[in-house]
Amino acid sequence: MLPIVVIGGGPVGLVSSILLSMHGIQHTVFEQFPGTSIHPKACGLNQRTIEIFRQLGVEEDVKKHRAPLTSVSRTAWYTSLGPDGREVYGREAWGGGKYVDEYKRASPAQYSMLAQIRLEPILQKRALELNSDAIRYNTKVTKVEEKSDRVILTVEKKDGSQEQVHASYVLGADGGRGLAESIGIDWQGEQDIVDMVTAHFKADLTSVHPDKRVFISWIMNPKLKGSLGGGYLYHLGPYYPSWQTKAEWVYAAPRHPDDPEKFDSQSMVQRIKRSLELPDLDVELMSLSHWMVNSRVSEHYRSEGGRIFLVGDACHRVPPWGALGMNTGIQDAHNLIWKLALAVKAETPESYDALLDTYQEERQPIAQRVATNSLHNMRNHSNIMDSAVGITAETTTEDNLRALHKYFDPTHPEHPAKRDAVKKAGELLDLEFHAPGIEIGWFYPTADISDEGKESRHDGQLLENGSLNITKYHPSTVPGHNLPHAWLQRQGEMTSTRDLVKLDRFVLLTQTAGIWDKAKSELMDIEVIDGETNWTDREGMWAEFCGTDKTGAVLVRPDGIVAWRAKTFDSQAPSDLPALIRKILKQDKSEA
C-alpha cells in the first residue's frame, strides 16, 4: 500500500510530489494526460510562491525562463493595436516601476510571469530528479473509494486496462474535474458566470505594440462594446534563450453576441484580427479553448473519512483576474504536506488528525477571500474603466466613439472630467494590479493561539472594518503570519530569514546566543541573529519586524508561518517549548 497518491500532475500536483520526495515519502502521481499542459493557463507567480520555489530548488530555473521584468512592469488599455489605435490609460503593476522598492523590501523573491506551459516542465524535471518513478502519465483515476484504513483507487491506463491501487492518503489535485463531487463534497459560490474563449497563437505583435513594458493589454474596442467584447492580450515568450520577433501570445475574451457558439481555427483568427484591428496580421493558431468563469470554493477540503484532501483547483475555482488561483493552490500544498508527513511517519497516524483538520481551517478562508476579490476584479474591469470613459455594453458604436472623442480631445468641455474619471478608475484597480496584502499579507487567524493580533489589528494587516488590507503588506510576527523577510549575513554568506525555514522541523529565531539552547530538539533548530559569530541583521530589518526584544524569540513552522513568540526571555520558556510544540501540533492530550 502506498503512503500517498496524488491525483493530477499539474502545478499543484507536481509541487506536492516534490515536497513529498523532500520529506522522503513514497508516493505516485496519476495524470490522465500524456504530459505537461499544452495550454498556457496561469502565468502570474507571486512572491510567496517564488519563496516556495526557492525551498524546492527551482527558483533559478524559473528566473531563467520567466518574462524579462522590464516587459511585465505595466498594464494598459487600448482602443486597438491597429494604426488608429490609441492608449486610453496605462499604469504600473506586479511590483514594477514605482513599486519595485516596496516589493524588494517585502521578500527575497520577485513577482514573476511564467506561463504554466513553461512552468510545468520545470516542476516535472525537479519531481523526477527526486523520484524517477513518481509520475504515471496517461493514467486516469476513474474511481475513488474511501475505507476506514485506506483509499482504493481504480486507475485506467492508455490501453484501457485497469488496476486497483491502495493508499493511506490521497491528495486530490485534479483541477476541479469531479473528484470533490465524487466523494460527496459540494461547492459554494457562483458558477458559469461568463463564457470565455482563449487562443494561444504566434504572431509578430512586438513590432506593432506601442509599449514594450506592458504585459497585459486590455482592448477597449468601441466597435465591440469596449472591454467586454475587446478582450485582453498578453505575451508568452518563450523568453529563453532569446525572445523571438514572432513570439507566442494569448488572446482571451468573453463570447460576443456576434460570435459563433464554438470557435474553430478560422473564426478565432478572424476574432483576434477584428479585436486588435490588424486585418493583415499573420496569425499561427497553436491552441484554442472554451471555458467558463467560476468563483467557487468547496464546502470541505477533507473527506468525511479523513483520508482524502483536496488541493488547488480541486477545492477552489477562481477567476484569473488577480492571478491568485495557481498561487493559492501551490500554497495549499505547502500548508498541508508538512502536516501530512508527520502523520505518515508517525506510529499512530490518527494522532495527527486534529493537526490535519487545520488544513481546511487555515486555507479555506484564504480561498474564499481570493474568490471574492478575483470576481470583484473581473467585474470592475468593464464596470469601472469603460464606465469612466462612457462606454457600456448597451450603448451603440456611435455613442462609444463619441465618448472616446470627448476623452481624447483636450478642447472638449467634458475632457477634464473624463480624464479625471479614468485616472480614478485606474487607481481603484490597485485591488488587482497592486495587491501585496492579498498576495503575501494573508495569515491564519486560528494559528494565533493567544489572540495576540487582536489589539493591533494584526499589526495593521486588517483594516478598521476587519477586512484584509489588500493593497498594503504589513510584516508581522504575530502568530499565524508569514515570517517577515530580512536580509542576514554571516562570513560573506547572505540569506533571508525566509531561507532559514526548515521543511521538516520548527525553527526558533533569537537575537541572543546561548539562552534558548536548552530548547533545541529533533523537532526544532535554533538560529541566532546577534551580529557577532552568528547571523548579522544586515539592514536592521529583523530588529524592525521581529516584535521581540533581543532576548526574545520567534518560533516558525515548517511552512514559514509564525507559530509562537516570546517578546522577552523567560527562564522557564525553553523548558516549556516542547509542550508548546505539542500543543501547536494538536498533540496536547489535555485539549482532548
ZIZIGI-V966943 format. One line per field, one symbol per residue. phi: phi as a letter, one per 20 degrees, with the letter a starting at -180 (. if undefined). Layout:
phi: ???
//
This chain:
phi: .ffbddeodfgfffffffffffemdfacddcfefafgddglfbedffffffffgfendgfffffdffggfecebcbdcfadfgefcfeacbeblnelfegfgfffebfddgcdbfgfefgffffgffffebfdfddelcdedbccedfdadddeddegenfcbdcdbfccdecemmeofgffdndedcoeclfcedcccdbdaedgfdffbfeeeedeeeffecmmfgdfnbbbecnfedfbeffeeeccdcbfffgeffgcfdgffffffffffelcfdfeddfdbbbdbdfccccffcdcfgendcddcmffcbdcfffoldffgffffgffffffffffffeffcgffdgfffffgfgeefffffffffffffffffgefefffffodcfeffgfffffffgffeefeffeggfffffffffffffggddbcffefcefbdgfeefdlffgfelllnfdffenefffebddgbdggoefgfebfcbblnedbdgffefdfdaecddbdcfnfdgfefbfebeccdddmdedfdfgdmffgfdfmcefefbcecffenefeabdfbfcfeggfefgffffffemdfffef
//
